Amino acid sequence: MLEGAPTKSTGTSWGNPEILNVLDQLPRTQRRTARQMLRAVAYAPIRREAERQRKQFETWCAGRGYLQAAETLGRS
């Protein structure tokens, strides 16, 4: 598979149901920021960028003590 191929064609795309599952693990005050970060993962133009965004989200979660949300993202 080409590195520059869109994530949707590589079979790794996920969307609103998965985002909602992760957001359910967060307090309401943090959901707006988390939603923006998760959309960046879901709509990244290439897989490498999606993985970078995903790691950034997991770091953000870990720094705030939301490990369950990071784990939920890992299962998606």
RATAJO-V169203 format. One record per pair of residues at least 24 apart in sequence whose ideal C-beta (glycine too) atoms are under 8 Angstrom apart, sorted by the first residue. I is the first residue (numbers start at 1). J is the second residue. D is the distance in Angstrom with one decimal. If there is no record, write none. Layout:
BEGIN
i={I | I}
j={J | J}
d={D | D}
END
This chain:
BEGIN
i={3 | 3 | 3 | 4 | 5 | 5 | 6 | 6 | 7 | 7 | 7 | 7 | 7 | 10 | 12 | 12 | 13 | 14 | 14 | 15 | 18 | 18 | 18 | 21 | 21 | 22 | 22 | 22 | 22 | 23 | 24 | 25 | 25 | 25 | 25 | 26 | 26 | 30 | 30 | 33 | 34 | 34 | 34 | 38 | 41}
j={46 | 47 | 48 | 46 | 46 | 47 | 45 | 46 | 44 | 45 | 46 | 47 | 50 | 47 | 47 | 50 | 42 | 42 | 76 | 42 | 42 | 73 | 76 | 72 | 76 | 69 | 72 | 73 | 76 | 69 | 72 | 66 | 68 | 69 | 72 | 66 | 69 | 64 | 66 | 60 | 60 | 61 | 69 | 73 | 73}
d={6.5 | 7.2 | 6.4 | 5.6 | 7.0 | 7.5 | 6.1 | 7.1 | 5.8 | 7.5 | 6.8 | 5.5 | 5.2 | 5.9 | 6.4 | 7.0 | 7.0 | 6.1 | 5.5 | 5.8 | 7.8 | 8.0 | 4.2 | 5.6 | 6.8 | 5.3 | 4.9 | 5.1 | 7.1 | 7.8 | 7.9 | 6.6 | 4.6 | 3.9 | 5.3 | 5.7 | 5.2 | 7.1 | 7.2 | 7.9 | 7.7 | 8.0 | 7.2 | 7.6 | 7.9}
END
